[in-house]
């Protein structure tokens, strides 16, 4: 099932984690690789993705984080 542009979930693929459509590459893996210092080009080459796939993963993550509520405990 497509849950965002280029992002799908399927309980039979990666335990239902969001992945790039048509692949088994999870969104969180892409975000982690970029955060770890890989360039778009390196991620694209290593996981056979397009720049649009990476941008879709970033967009999906940003939208999810925008809804996150953080409460200070102290």
Backbone as JSON, one array per atom type, in Angstrom:
{
  "sequence": "XXXXXXXXXXXXXXXXXXXXXXXXXXXXXXXXXXXXXXXXXXXXXXXXXXXXXXXXXXXXXXXXXXXXXXXXXX",
  "N": [[0.84, -1.16, 0.0], [0.6, 2.17, -0.88], [1.7, 4.79, 1.02], [2.61, 7.32, 0.95], [3.91, 9.55, -1.55], [5.92, 7.52, -3.53], [6.53, 5.91, -1.37], [5.97, 2.92, 0.32], [4.15, 0.43, 2.24], [4.19, -2.92, 3.37], [3.27, -5.75, 4.96], [4.71, -8.04, 4.46], [7.14, -7.24, 3.59], [10.06, -6.22, 4.91], [8.93, -6.33, 7.47], [6.74, -4.63, 7.45], [7.7, -2.06, 7.55], [8.09, 1.33, 6.39], [9.09, 1.59, 3.04], [11.01, 2.32, 0.05], [9.11, 2.51, -2.84], [8.75, -0.42, -4.75], [11.12, -1.52, -3.93], [13.21, -2.99, -1.34], [14.22, -1.25, 0.4], [14.4, 0.45, 3.34], [12.94, 3.51, 4.56], [14.05, 4.62, 6.91], [16.65, 3.65, 6.83], [17.77, 5.01, 4.66], [17.66, 7.67, 5.6], [19.32, 7.41, 7.82], [21.78, 6.75, 6.59], [22.32, 9.11, 5.16], [22.47, 10.89, 7.3], [24.71, 9.86, 8.48], [26.69, 10.75, 6.86], [26.92, 9.97, 4.2], [26.7, 10.81, 0.73], [24.06, 11.94, -1.49], [24.54, 10.78, -3.97], [26.16, 8.58, -3.31], [24.41, 7.03, -1.76], [22.44, 6.56, -3.68], [23.88, 5.01, -5.53], [24.68, 2.79, -3.98], [22.27, 1.6, -3.18], [20.73, 1.44, -5.44], [18.91, 3.57, -6.12], [16.92, 6.47, -7.01], [17.37, 10.05, -7.2], [14.94, 11.2, -6.68], [13.72, 9.21, -5.15], [15.21, 9.39, -2.78], [14.62, 12.01, -2.0], [11.9, 11.68, -1.57], [11.95, 10.0, 0.66], [13.13, 11.71, 2.55], [11.16, 13.7, 2.64], [8.97, 12.23, 3.61], [9.96, 11.52, 6.17], [10.31, 14.07, 7.31], [7.66, 15.0, 7.39], [6.55, 13.18, 9.17], [8.01, 13.73, 11.5], [7.17, 16.33, 11.97], [4.74, 16.02, 13.14], [5.31, 14.95, 15.55], [5.21, 14.9, 19.09], [6.92, 16.28, 21.75], [7.59, 16.09, 25.11], [8.76, 17.79, 27.9], [10.26, 16.37, 30.71], [10.67, 16.64, 34.07]],
  "CA": [[0.0, 0.0, 0.0], [1.37, 3.41, -0.96], [1.29, 5.68, 2.12], [3.11, 8.64, 0.56], [4.53, 9.4, -2.87], [7.1, 6.65, -3.63], [6.74, 5.18, -0.11], [4.95, 1.89, 0.51], [4.29, -0.53, 3.34], [3.65, -4.25, 3.12], [3.69, -6.56, 6.12], [5.61, -9.1, 4.0], [8.41, -6.62, 3.21], [10.7, -5.51, 6.02], [8.04, -6.33, 8.63], [5.78, -3.54, 7.35], [8.33, -0.74, 7.66], [8.01, 2.1, 5.14], [10.2, 1.37, 2.11], [10.88, 2.95, -1.26], [8.25, 1.7, -3.7], [9.42, -1.32, -5.67], [12.38, -1.98, -3.35], [13.16, -3.41, 0.06], [15.07, -0.27, 1.08], [13.59, 1.21, 4.29], [13.13, 4.95, 4.67], [14.96, 4.93, 8.01], [18.01, 3.33, 6.4], [18.21, 6.12, 3.82], [17.87, 8.82, 6.48], [20.5, 7.1, 8.62], [22.98, 6.83, 5.75], [22.57, 10.52, 4.91], [22.91, 11.47, 8.58], [26.05, 9.35, 8.74], [27.66, 11.43, 6.01], [26.91, 9.57, 2.79], [26.08, 11.77, -0.19], [22.94, 11.41, -2.27], [25.08, 9.93, -5.02], [26.62, 7.32, -2.71], [23.21, 6.25, -1.39], [21.82, 6.14, -4.93], [24.69, 3.93, -6.11], [24.7, 1.61, -3.12], [20.95, 0.97, -3.04], [20.05, 1.52, -6.73], [17.79, 4.48, -5.96], [17.0, 7.72, -7.74], [17.34, 11.22, -6.33], [13.54, 11.37, -6.3], [13.48, 8.27, -4.06], [15.82, 9.94, -1.57], [13.83, 13.17, -1.62], [10.64, 11.17, -1.03], [12.25, 9.51, 2.01], [13.32, 12.89, 3.39], [9.86, 14.33, 2.79], [8.18, 11.38, 4.49], [10.5, 11.65, 7.52], [10.02, 15.42, 7.78], [6.23, 15.1, 7.71], [6.32, 12.41, 10.39], [8.58, 14.47, 12.62], [6.4, 17.55, 12.23], [3.6, 15.63, 13.97], [5.8, 14.39, 16.8], [5.1, 15.74, 20.28], [7.95, 16.0, 22.73], [7.27, 16.73, 26.38], [9.86, 17.84, 28.88], [9.98, 15.73, 32.0], [11.75, 17.06, 34.94]],
  "C": [[0.89, 1.24, 0.0], [0.83, 4.37, 0.11], [1.75, 7.12, 1.9], [3.7, 8.46, -0.84], [5.85, 8.62, -2.78], [7.39, 5.83, -2.37], [5.6, 4.18, 0.07], [5.2, 1.11, 1.8], [3.61, -1.83, 2.92], [4.17, -5.13, 4.24], [4.66, -7.68, 5.74], [6.99, -8.56, 3.59], [8.92, -5.82, 4.39], [9.77, -5.32, 7.21], [7.07, -5.14, 8.64], [6.37, -2.16, 7.52], [8.16, 0.01, 6.34], [9.28, 1.91, 4.31], [9.96, 2.16, 0.84], [10.11, 1.99, -2.17], [9.07, 0.86, -4.67], [10.76, -1.85, -5.18], [12.13, -2.54, -1.96], [13.99, -2.45, 0.92], [14.2, 0.59, 2.01], [13.95, 2.7, 4.31], [14.15, 5.27, 5.76], [16.41, 4.63, 7.66], [18.59, 4.48, 5.56], [18.54, 7.34, 4.68], [19.14, 8.61, 7.3], [21.79, 7.21, 7.82], [23.33, 8.28, 5.46], [23.08, 11.21, 6.17], [24.33, 11.05, 8.93], [27.11, 9.93, 7.81], [27.71, 10.98, 4.56], [26.24, 10.65, 1.95], [24.88, 11.1, -0.87], [23.47, 10.4, -3.29], [25.54, 8.58, -4.48], [25.44, 6.44, -2.33], [22.54, 5.72, -2.65], [22.56, 4.96, -5.53], [24.61, 2.66, -5.28], [23.37, 0.86, -3.09], [20.12, 1.03, -4.32], [18.77, 2.35, -6.64], [17.99, 5.69, -6.86], [17.02, 8.87, -6.73], [15.91, 11.46, -5.84], [13.16, 10.43, -5.15], [14.01, 8.83, -2.74], [15.02, 11.15, -1.09], [12.48, 12.75, -1.03], [10.84, 10.66, 0.4], [12.42, 10.67, 2.97], [11.99, 13.59, 3.65], [8.99, 13.54, 3.76], [8.65, 11.53, 5.94], [10.17, 13.03, 8.1], [8.55, 15.56, 8.19], [5.91, 14.31, 8.98], [6.85, 13.13, 11.62], [7.79, 15.72, 12.96], [5.19, 17.26, 13.11], [4.01, 15.09, 15.34], [5.66, 15.4, 17.94], [6.17, 15.31, 21.28], [7.6, 16.78, 23.99], [8.46, 16.67, 27.31], [9.4, 17.21, 30.18], [11.06, 16.17, 32.94], [11.27, 17.64, 36.16]]
}
